Amino acid sequence: METLSTITYEVDERVARIALNRPKRGNGITLEMPRELAACVERANLDPGVHVIALAGNGAGFCGGYDLVASAEGMTGEADQAGAPGSPLDPVVQAANHDPAHIWDPVVDFQMMWRNVRGFMSLFHSEKPVVCKVHGFCVAGGTDMALCSDLMVVEDQAKIGYPPARVWGVPTTALWAWRIGAARAKRLLLTGDSISGTEAADWGLATEAAPADRLDERFEALLARVAEVPVSQLVMHKLLVNQSLYAQGLHSTQVLGTLLDGVARHTAEGHAFARRAGEAGWRQAVRERDDPFGDFGRSTFKG
């Protein structure tokens, strides 16, 4: 297996442990991360000794979404890599660039983001179950990985949501409605609000919420119980439950979500947001987007 740059992988008896490992960047998603994730999931599935996959994030939180700071602030990257920060195929550059020589190509955009979706969905398609631990924050694109997991144990005060619903994003894996129902999915996506870990458990999104000092204990307890079940039983039950979602047309919904995500970055508001990020920095643009809602930096909504 090639050297990993964005995650870590290790096997602890019957548990394969995958950890997002860009703590200085809030475990921000790069193009490499979904691909490395899929490779590790496949490795765990091919290991006969592994019964369950544990997914977590190193540092202050699980995942803060896509790492777009370099793009938004005009920093250069590997310009020959499709979608790399600073390249013509980077989503921020495409959205902000009005030069006719750099017309947005929705098909290229879709190809780039669809590869990310396939990486995230490796967790969902994994024959062996995936248990995810969420602490600190799990927002924007980070929710794709959490929602693609089978079970979640969350810190009670964690922030979970999709703030880009306000400007510049549509969830590509399109799992919110299935995980929490249509009404609650609309409550989050029509406002961009976030919920706490406690609320996530109350809504059925998480299996359990626990205070920070007990989160690891509760996570390990659930992992241990799942790991006691024979692999054949785990595989069969996951296939059975997932089949209900396949029958509801998940693939078509995800294709639509991924296409709409590109569109959302190329509306008038999307272009304005990208330009502002280039002028003032990504964090300031996000602050200005979220300040009218009164929740920049807050972990929950009320009401």
N, C-alpha and C positions, 0 to 999 in steps of 0.2 A: 504493500500500500504506500502511495506517495506521502511525502511529508505534509503534515497538516499545518496550515497557517492561521486558521480562524477558529478552530475548535480543537478539543482534545478527546481522545478515545482510550478507554481502558476497560478491561473485563475484571470484575470482582465476583468470583464464584459464578452464580447464575445470572448476574446482572451486567449488562454492557452499559457503560456510563459514557454519555456524550455531553460535553460541556462547551457552550459558546465561550470563546476565549479571546475576546477583544475588550477587556475590562476598561481600558483607558478611553475607549470610544463608546461606552455603554453597550458593548457587544453589537454595535451597529452592523447591519447586513451589508456585505460586499457581494460582488458577483461570485467570488470563490466560495462563500459560506454555504449556499444551498447545494452546491456541487459536492463539497466536502461532506456535508450532512448526509446526502444520499449515499455516498460511498461508505460512510460509517454504518448507516442503517443496513446496507447490503452485507457488510462484513458481519454484523451481529446476526443477521438472518441466516447466514451460511455457517455460523458457529454452532455446532450441535449442543454445546454446553450452556449456551445462553437461553434463558427463558423470557427475559423481559429487558426492555431498554429504558434506561433512566436518562431524561433530558433535563439539563439545568443550565444556568449561566453563571460565569465567574464575575466577581466584582459587586458593584452596588445594586445591580438589578439584572433581571433576566434578559431583556432586549428592548432597546429604545427605538427600534425600527431601522430603516435604511440609513446608512452612513452617507449623507449627502452634503456634509459641510464642505468637503474639498471641492465638490462640484459647484455648489452655490457661491462660494467665495472666489471662484475663478482660478483655483489652484490646478496645476497640470498633473496628469497621471500618465498611464500607458496608453497613449492615443491610438495605438494600432489595435487595441483590444476593444471589441464592440461593447459599448456601454461603460468603458472605464472612465473614472473621473477626468473631466477635461476633454474627452474625445467628442467628435460630432454626434456620436450615438448615445452619449450620456443623457438621461432624461431631463436633467436640469438645463444642460446646454441646449437641447432641442427646444425646450419650452421657452427659453429666454431669447433665443436667437431668431431674429426676424430677417436675417440676410437671405435673399432668395436662393443663394447658392447652398443654403443649408435648410432646405425644406424638410419639415417633419415627415418621416416615413412611418405611417402607422403599422405597416407590416413588420418592419425592422423592430419597432418598439414592442410589438406583440411577441416576436420571436425571442427577444431578450427577456421580457418579463415572464413568458410562458416557461422558459427554462428554469426560472426561479420558482415558479409554481410547482413544477415537477419535482424540484428539490425539496420544497416544503412538504409536498404530498407523499414523499417517500416515507414519512412518518405514518401517514394514514394508510398507505398501501403495504406497509411493513407487515409481514405475516405474524411477527411477534409483537405483543402489545408494547405501547410506549406510555410511560408515566412521566409527566412533566412537573417540575417544581418551579413555581413562580415566586420571586421575591422582589421587592423594590418597585420595579416597573415592568410592564409588558404592554407596549403601546405600538400603534401603527403597524408596520410590517412585522414586528415581533409577535403580534397576535396570530399571524399565519402559522407559525411553528407551534404555538401553544394550542391553538384550536385544531390543528392536524393531529395532535397527540390524542391518545385514547382516554386518559385520566389526568386530572390536574390536582395537585395539592398546592395551595397558595398561601402566602403570607396575608394575614387579615387586613393589613394596612397597605397592601400593594395597590398600585394604580394600573388598571386594565382598561384599554379602550382604543378607539381609532380616531384620534383628533384630526387626521387629514381628511376626514369626511367633510370638514368645514370648507376646505379649499385644497385641491391638488391631489386627491386620492380616492380610489374605490378599492375595497378589499378584494384582492385577486383570487384568493382561495374560496371566497364566498361561503364560508361555513357558519356565519353568525346566526342566520335564521334557523339552521338545523340544530345548533347547539343550545340556543336560548328561546327559540320560537320567533315568529314573524313580528309580533307586537313589540317585544323587548329589543329585537334587532333594530327595528325602526326607531325605538327610543334612543338608541345609541348612535345610529348612523345618520339620523335626521338632525342631530344636535352636535355630534362629535364629542359628547360627554364621555367621561370615564367612570368606572365603578371601582369600589374597593374589593379586596379579596373576600371580605365577609359578604358583601353583596353578591359577588360571583358565586359563592357557595349557595346563598339563598336562592339565586336564580337557576341553579342547576348547572352552571357553567363549570364550576369546580367541584370535585368530589368532597373536598374538605378545606377549611380555612383554619390556620393556626397562627398564634403570635410568633414573632420572629425567633424567640428563644426556644420554641418547640417545633419549628417548621421542619428541620432536618429529621427530628425524631419521628414525626408523623409521616413524612415522605418515605423514610426507610421502613417503617412499619408496613405501609401499603406495598412497597416493593417486595418485601419479604413474603407477604401473603400471596401475591401474584406469582412469585418465583416458585412457590410450593406446588403449583398446578403443573401437570405434565405439558410439555410443549405442544403435543398433538391436540390436547384439549384447548389450549390457548389459541392456537391457530384456527381451529374450527369455529370457536365461538366468535372470534373477531371477524372472520369471513362472513358468518351468518348475520351479525349485526350490521356490518358495513354494507351488505347487499341491499338492505332497505334504503340506504341513501343512494346507492348507484341507481336503484329503480326510480328514484325521484328526479333523476336527470342532473346529478351533480356536475358531470363533465360539461354539459352545455352551459350551465350557470357559470362555471369557472371561465370558460371561453369568453362569455359575455363580460364577466367582471374584469378580466385581464384587458380586453379591448377598451372598456369604459375607463379603466385606470389611465390608459394613455390619453384618452379624450379629455379626462379631468385635468391633465397637466397642460392642455392646449386650448382651454377656454380663455376668454378675456381675463377672467380673475386668476386663472392659472398662470398666464404669462406675467401678469402684474406681480403675483407672489414670487415667481422666479426672479424677476428683475429686482424686486426689493431685497431678496436674499443675496443677489450679487452685489448690491450697493451697500447694505448694512450688515450682512452676515446672516447665516442661517438661523441662529438662535433669536436674533432680533426680529426677523421676519415671522418666525413662529410665535414670538411673544405678541406682536402686533395682530396676528391672526386670532390668537386666543384671548387677548385682554378683554375684548367686548363681551365675552362670555363669563368673565370674572373668575376664571379658574386656571390661569397660567401657573403651573407648579403645584396645583392642588390635586389631591388624589381621588376625590369623589365628587359626585353631584348629590344634591338633596332634592327630594320631591319627586 
